[in-house]
Amino acid sequence: MAGLATQETDKSVSEYIDRIENDTKREDSKTLIKIMSEITGHEPKIWGDYFIIGFGKYKYKRKNGKEEFEWFNVGFAPRKAKMTIYLTFDISTEKELTSRLGKCKWGKGCLYVNKLADIDLEVLRQLITKSENVTWN
């Protein structure tokens, strides 16, 4: 196996954010960078060719695997349709928080948000804090 395609890069986060055409997505991205940097204490890094902005880093091995991989603890990707927020735990286990989060959808470790104005940022901060030092097993 050649490793993960999505790895930390030295691409400029600020240049990428400045190129986002949608004003709301660009401003929301700046807000998420501020929130995630404050909570994690890490600077944002671009991961992969699809411009995921990640914070922190940990190493893991897949079940029964020998190869070690790196991944970020929390991050986000400002996609055209929705903002994807990556967390490192099963969000569905946080029913009390998700019930107060606001208008969004989620998968196991991702939130899908149209714009930050749709959600409660204090609840988002709590979810990010839960993810800050957690790793996928």
Buried (B, 14 or more C-beta within 10 A) or exposed (E): EEEEEBEBBEBEBEEBBEEBEEEBBBBBBBEBBEBBEEBBEBEBBBBBEEBBBBBBEBEEEEEEEEEEBBBBBBBBBBEEEBBBBBBBBEBEEBEEBBEEBBEBEBEEBBBBBBBBEEBEBEBBBBBBEBBBEBEEE
